[in-house]
Amino acid sequence: MSWKKVFGTLLALLLLVGCQPKSSTLEVQNAWARPSIAGQNDAVYFVIANGTSQDDTLLSASVEIASSTELHMSMSEANDVMTMKPMQEVAVPAHQNVEFAPGGYHVMLVGLAKPLEAGDTFPIRLIFKTAGQIQVQVTVKEQ
């Protein structure tokens, strides 16, 4: 086999590998929350990156620093008033990202037990139908 065929074969393999998804797992990335006062509510935002070939579903979330958590979706009504709709679950399609961000999906922290100050961190546990439990650190920061 000539060096040109070997080089061409290697180049084709590298290109194919480069086209594959970056991860074959479900990951939660860039979890953050805003500073808040004890007793108030707050929200946690993040990105769920589903690098698997299987759809999944976020079923629930929990933290130790709040009395309860709820999955929510913020929506703008016809009169430009923002409302929040509780979600029983959030679909996470295969090979796609689902963003939890201000004005969209978020995890509502109800009844904070302590204030959250910029630079603080705390764990959040997310329960998925297929992936099971994933725990990540949330960073409190000004946005």
PyRosetta script that sets phi, psi and omega in degrees:
from pyrosetta import init, pose_from_sequence

init()
pose = pose_from_sequence("MSWKKVFGTLLALLLLVGCQPKSSTLEVQNAWARPSIAGQNDAVYFVIANGTSQDDTLLSASVEIASSTELHMSMSEANDVMTMKPMQEVAVPAHQNVEFAPGGYHVMLVGLAKPLEAGDTFPIRLIFKTAGQIQVQVTVKEQ")
pose.set_psi(1, 134.8)
pose.set_omega(1, -178.3)
pose.set_phi(2, -75.9)
pose.set_psi(2, 160.5)
pose.set_omega(2, 179.2)
pose.set_phi(3, -63.1)
pose.set_psi(3, -28.3)
pose.set_omega(3, 178.6)
pose.set_phi(4, -67.1)
pose.set_psi(4, -40.4)
pose.set_omega(4, 178.4)
pose.set_phi(5, -68.4)
pose.set_psi(5, -40.7)
pose.set_omega(5, 178.2)
pose.set_phi(6, -62.8)
pose.set_psi(6, -47.6)
pose.set_omega(6, 179.5)
pose.set_phi(7, -61.2)
pose.set_psi(7, -44.2)
pose.set_omega(7, 179.9)
pose.set_phi(8, -62.8)
pose.set_psi(8, -41.8)
pose.set_omega(8, 178.3)
pose.set_phi(9, -64.3)
pose.set_psi(9, -44.8)
pose.set_omega(9, 178.7)
pose.set_phi(10, -63.1)
pose.set_psi(10, -42.3)
pose.set_omega(10, 179.0)
pose.set_phi(11, -62.4)
pose.set_psi(11, -43.1)
pose.set_omega(11, 179.1)
pose.set_phi(12, -62.9)
pose.set_psi(12, -41.5)
pose.set_omega(12, 178.3)
pose.set_phi(13, -64.5)
pose.set_psi(13, -42.1)
pose.set_omega(13, 178.4)
pose.set_phi(14, -63.0)
pose.set_psi(14, -40.0)
pose.set_omega(14, 178.1)
pose.set_phi(15, -65.0)
pose.set_psi(15, -40.7)
pose.set_omega(15, 177.7)
pose.set_phi(16, -64.5)
pose.set_psi(16, -43.1)
pose.set_omega(16, 178.2)
pose.set_phi(17, -63.0)
pose.set_psi(17, -39.7)
pose.set_omega(17, 179.7)
pose.set_phi(18, -65.8)
pose.set_psi(18, -21.7)
pose.set_omega(18, -179.8)
pose.set_phi(19, -85.8)
pose.set_psi(19, -9.9)
pose.set_omega(19, -179.8)
pose.set_phi(20, -72.4)
pose.set_psi(20, 154.3)
pose.set_omega(20, 176.5)
pose.set_phi(21, -56.7)
pose.set_psi(21, 150.3)
pose.set_omega(21, -177.7)
pose.set_phi(22, -67.7)
pose.set_psi(22, -26.7)
pose.set_omega(22, -178.2)
pose.set_phi(23, -141.0)
pose.set_psi(23, 151.2)
pose.set_omega(23, 175.6)
pose.set_phi(24, -111.9)
pose.set_psi(24, 25.2)
pose.set_omega(24, 179.8)
pose.set_phi(25, -127.4)
pose.set_psi(25, 169.0)
pose.set_omega(25, 172.2)
pose.set_phi(26, -96.7)
pose.set_psi(26, 125.2)
pose.set_omega(26, -177.2)
pose.set_phi(27, -127.7)
pose.set_psi(27, 149.7)
pose.set_omega(27, 173.7)
pose.set_phi(28, -110.9)
pose.set_psi(28, 124.7)
pose.set_omega(28, -172.4)
pose.set_phi(29, -123.8)
pose.set_psi(29, 151.5)
pose.set_omega(29, 170.2)
pose.set_phi(30, 54.3)
pose.set_psi(30, 48.9)
pose.set_omega(30, 179.6)
pose.set_phi(31, -75.6)
pose.set_psi(31, 130.6)
pose.set_omega(31, -179.2)
pose.set_phi(32, -150.3)
pose.set_psi(32, 160.7)
pose.set_omega(32, 175.3)
pose.set_phi(33, -143.8)
pose.set_psi(33, 162.4)
pose.set_omega(33, 177.5)
pose.set_phi(34, -89.2)
pose.set_psi(34, 157.6)
pose.set_omega(34, 172.6)
pose.set_phi(35, -59.0)
pose.set_psi(35, 145.2)
pose.set_omega(35, -178.7)
pose.set_phi(36, -148.6)
pose.set_psi(36, 169.5)
pose.set_omega(36, 179.6)
pose.set_phi(37, -102.0)
pose.set_psi(37, 144.3)
pose.set_omega(37, 176.3)
pose.set_phi(38, -54.8)
pose.set_psi(38, 141.9)
pose.set_omega(38, -179.4)
pose.set_phi(39, 87.9)
pose.set_psi(39, -18.8)
pose.set_omega(39, 179.6)
pose.set_phi(40, -85.2)
pose.set_psi(40, 177.1)
pose.set_omega(40, 173.1)
pose.set_phi(41, -102.3)
pose.set_psi(41, 157.7)
pose.set_omega(41, 177.4)
pose.set_phi(42, -146.5)
pose.set_psi(42, 177.6)
pose.set_omega(42, 179.1)
pose.set_phi(43, -133.6)
pose.set_psi(43, 149.2)
pose.set_omega(43, 175.6)
pose.set_phi(44, -113.5)
pose.set_psi(44, 136.5)
pose.set_omega(44, -178.9)
pose.set_phi(45, -122.7)
pose.set_psi(45, 152.0)
pose.set_omega(45, -179.3)
pose.set_phi(46, -172.1)
pose.set_psi(46, 178.9)
pose.set_omega(46, 174.6)
pose.set_phi(47, -121.8)
pose.set_psi(47, 130.2)
pose.set_omega(47, 172.1)
pose.set_phi(48, -98.4)
pose.set_psi(48, 117.4)
pose.set_omega(48, 179.4)
pose.set_phi(49, -106.2)
pose.set_psi(49, 107.3)
pose.set_omega(49, 179.8)
pose.set_phi(50, -95.4)
pose.set_psi(50, 95.6)
pose.set_omega(50, 179.1)
pose.set_phi(51, -87.7)
pose.set_psi(51, 7.8)
pose.set_omega(51, -178.8)
pose.set_phi(52, -89.8)
pose.set_psi(52, 171.8)
pose.set_omega(52, 178.4)
pose.set_phi(53, -93.7)
pose.set_psi(53, 11.1)
pose.set_omega(53, -177.2)
pose.set_phi(54, -122.8)
pose.set_psi(54, 133.3)
pose.set_omega(54, 172.7)
pose.set_phi(55, -61.4)
pose.set_psi(55, 150.0)
pose.set_omega(55, 177.1)
pose.set_phi(56, -137.1)
pose.set_psi(56, 176.1)
pose.set_omega(56, -178.7)
pose.set_phi(57, -143.0)
pose.set_psi(57, 128.8)
pose.set_omega(57, 172.4)
pose.set_phi(58, -79.8)
pose.set_psi(58, 120.5)
pose.set_omega(58, -175.9)
pose.set_phi(59, -97.0)
pose.set_psi(59, -37.4)
pose.set_omega(59, -176.9)
pose.set_phi(60, -165.7)
pose.set_psi(60, 172.1)
pose.set_omega(60, 177.7)
pose.set_phi(61, -142.9)
pose.set_psi(61, 154.5)
pose.set_omega(61, 175.8)
pose.set_phi(62, -149.3)
pose.set_psi(62, 148.7)
pose.set_omega(62, 175.4)
pose.set_phi(63, -139.9)
pose.set_psi(63, 157.5)
pose.set_omega(63, 178.4)
pose.set_phi(64, -89.4)
pose.set_psi(64, -11.6)
pose.set_omega(64, -173.9)
pose.set_phi(65, -94.3)
pose.set_psi(65, 5.4)
pose.set_omega(65, 179.0)
pose.set_phi(66, -137.5)
pose.set_psi(66, 155.8)
pose.set_omega(66, -178.6)
pose.set_phi(67, -70.3)
pose.set_psi(67, -27.8)
pose.set_omega(67, 175.9)
pose.set_phi(68, -161.2)
pose.set_psi(68, 167.7)
pose.set_omega(68, 176.2)
pose.set_phi(69, -131.0)
pose.set_psi(69, 152.7)
pose.set_omega(69, 177.5)
pose.set_phi(70, -141.9)
pose.set_psi(70, 141.8)
pose.set_omega(70, 171.4)
pose.set_phi(71, -82.5)
pose.set_psi(71, 131.1)
pose.set_omega(71, -177.6)
pose.set_phi(72, -133.4)
pose.set_psi(72, 160.0)
pose.set_omega(72, 170.5)
pose.set_phi(73, -130.2)
pose.set_psi(73, 122.0)
pose.set_omega(73, 174.6)
pose.set_phi(74, -84.2)
pose.set_psi(74, 139.3)
pose.set_omega(74, -179.0)
pose.set_phi(75, -139.1)
pose.set_psi(75, 149.5)
pose.set_omega(75, 176.4)
pose.set_phi(76, -97.2)
pose.set_psi(76, 123.8)
pose.set_omega(76, 177.8)
pose.set_phi(77, -77.4)
pose.set_psi(77, 173.5)
pose.set_omega(77, -178.5)
pose.set_phi(78, -58.4)
pose.set_psi(78, -30.5)
pose.set_omega(78, -178.8)
pose.set_phi(79, -93.7)
pose.set_psi(79, 21.3)
pose.set_omega(79, 178.3)
pose.set_phi(80, 64.7)
pose.set_psi(80, 21.5)
pose.set_omega(80, 175.2)
pose.set_phi(81, -92.8)
pose.set_psi(81, 129.5)
pose.set_omega(81, 178.9)
pose.set_phi(82, -81.1)
pose.set_psi(82, 134.1)
pose.set_omega(82, 175.4)
pose.set_phi(83, -128.6)
pose.set_psi(83, 160.4)
pose.set_omega(83, 177.2)
pose.set_phi(84, -116.7)
pose.set_psi(84, 133.1)
pose.set_omega(84, 178.6)
pose.set_phi(85, -113.4)
pose.set_psi(85, 122.5)
pose.set_omega(85, 174.9)
pose.set_phi(86, -63.2)
pose.set_psi(86, 141.2)
pose.set_omega(86, 179.4)
pose.set_phi(87, -115.0)
pose.set_psi(87, 133.9)
pose.set_omega(87, 176.2)
pose.set_phi(88, -73.5)
pose.set_psi(88, -30.7)
pose.set_omega(88, -179.4)
pose.set_phi(89, -163.7)
pose.set_psi(89, 164.3)
pose.set_omega(89, 178.9)
pose.set_phi(90, -130.2)
pose.set_psi(90, 123.5)
pose.set_omega(90, 179.1)
pose.set_phi(91, -70.6)
pose.set_psi(91, 140.2)
pose.set_omega(91, 178.0)
pose.set_phi(92, -128.1)
pose.set_psi(92, 91.4)
pose.set_omega(92, -175.9)
pose.set_phi(93, -63.8)
pose.set_psi(93, 151.3)
pose.set_omega(93, 177.7)
pose.set_phi(94, -58.9)
pose.set_psi(94, 141.6)
pose.set_omega(94, 176.4)
pose.set_phi(95, 58.3)
pose.set_psi(95, 28.6)
pose.set_omega(95, 178.5)
pose.set_phi(96, -135.4)
pose.set_psi(96, 162.0)
pose.set_omega(96, 175.0)
pose.set_phi(97, -105.4)
pose.set_psi(97, 143.2)
pose.set_omega(97, 173.1)
pose.set_phi(98, -120.4)
pose.set_psi(98, 120.8)
pose.set_omega(98, -175.7)
pose.set_phi(99, -97.9)
pose.set_psi(99, 129.2)
pose.set_omega(99, 170.9)
pose.set_phi(100, -101.0)
pose.set_psi(100, 110.6)
pose.set_omega(100, -171.7)
pose.set_phi(101, -146.5)
pose.set_psi(101, 159.1)
pose.set_omega(101, 176.4)
pose.set_phi(102, -52.2)
pose.set_psi(102, 134.1)
pose.set_omega(102, -178.3)
pose.set_phi(103, 87.1)
pose.set_psi(103, 3.3)
pose.set_omega(103, -179.0)
pose.set_phi(104, -143.5)
pose.set_psi(104, -140.8)
pose.set_omega(104, 177.3)
pose.set_phi(105, -63.5)
pose.set_psi(105, 147.0)
pose.set_omega(105, 172.0)
pose.set_phi(106, -162.8)
pose.set_psi(106, 161.8)
pose.set_omega(106, 171.3)
pose.set_phi(107, -100.3)
pose.set_psi(107, 117.0)
pose.set_omega(107, 179.9)
pose.set_phi(108, -83.6)
pose.set_psi(108, 126.6)
pose.set_omega(108, 173.7)
pose.set_phi(109, -95.9)
pose.set_psi(109, 116.5)
pose.set_omega(109, -175.5)
pose.set_phi(110, -102.4)
pose.set_psi(110, 124.9)
pose.set_omega(110, 176.6)
pose.set_phi(111, 67.9)
pose.set_psi(111, 67.8)
pose.set_omega(111, 179.5)
pose.set_phi(112, -60.0)
pose.set_psi(112, 134.9)
pose.set_omega(112, 180.0)
pose.set_phi(113, -80.5)
pose.set_psi(113, -19.1)
pose.set_omega(113, -179.1)
pose.set_phi(114, -150.0)
pose.set_psi(114, 160.7)
pose.set_omega(114, 177.3)
pose.set_phi(115, -68.9)
pose.set_psi(115, 151.7)
pose.set_omega(115, 174.6)
pose.set_phi(116, -110.7)
pose.set_psi(116, 120.1)
pose.set_omega(116, -179.1)
pose.set_phi(117, -112.8)
pose.set_psi(117, 149.1)
pose.set_omega(117, 178.9)
pose.set_phi(118, -51.1)
pose.set_psi(118, 132.6)
pose.set_omega(118, -179.3)
pose.set_phi(119, 98.6)
pose.set_psi(119, -19.3)
pose.set_omega(119, 177.0)
pose.set_phi(120, -66.5)
pose.set_psi(120, 156.7)
pose.set_omega(120, 172.2)
pose.set_phi(121, -134.6)
pose.set_psi(121, 154.1)
pose.set_omega(121, 175.1)
pose.set_phi(122, -156.2)
pose.set_psi(122, 152.7)
pose.set_omega(122, 179.9)
pose.set_phi(123, -84.0)
pose.set_psi(123, 147.2)
pose.set_omega(123, 170.3)
pose.set_phi(124, -127.8)
pose.set_psi(124, 136.7)
pose.set_omega(124, 177.6)
pose.set_phi(125, -106.5)
pose.set_psi(125, 124.6)
pose.set_omega(125, 178.7)
pose.set_phi(126, -110.6)
pose.set_psi(126, 133.6)
pose.set_omega(126, -179.2)
pose.set_phi(127, -109.9)
pose.set_psi(127, 121.9)
pose.set_omega(127, 179.7)
pose.set_phi(128, -110.0)
pose.set_psi(128, 150.1)
pose.set_omega(128, 179.7)
pose.set_phi(129, -59.5)
pose.set_psi(129, -45.1)
pose.set_omega(129, -177.1)
pose.set_phi(130, -101.9)
pose.set_psi(130, -47.0)
pose.set_omega(130, -176.0)
pose.set_phi(131, -72.2)
pose.set_psi(131, -17.5)
pose.set_omega(131, -179.0)
pose.set_phi(132, 79.7)
pose.set_psi(132, -145.8)
pose.set_omega(132, -176.7)
pose.set_phi(133, -88.2)
pose.set_psi(133, 132.5)
pose.set_omega(133, 173.7)
pose.set_phi(134, -128.0)
pose.set_psi(134, 125.6)
pose.set_omega(134, 177.8)
pose.set_phi(135, -110.2)
pose.set_psi(135, 133.1)
pose.set_omega(135, 178.0)
pose.set_phi(136, -134.6)
pose.set_psi(136, 159.7)
pose.set_omega(136, 176.7)
pose.set_phi(137, -89.1)
pose.set_psi(137, 134.4)
pose.set_omega(137, 176.4)
pose.set_phi(138, -101.1)
pose.set_psi(138, 132.2)
pose.set_omega(138, 176.4)
pose.set_phi(139, -103.9)
pose.set_psi(139, 131.0)
pose.set_omega(139, 177.5)
pose.set_phi(140, -87.3)
pose.set_psi(140, 126.4)
pose.set_omega(140, -179.1)
pose.set_phi(141, -151.1)
pose.set_psi(141, 155.0)
pose.set_omega(141, 174.7)
pose.set_phi(142, -71.9)
pose.set_psi(142, 139.2)
pose.set_omega(142, 177.8)
pose.set_phi(143, -126.0)
pose.dump_pdb("model.pdb")
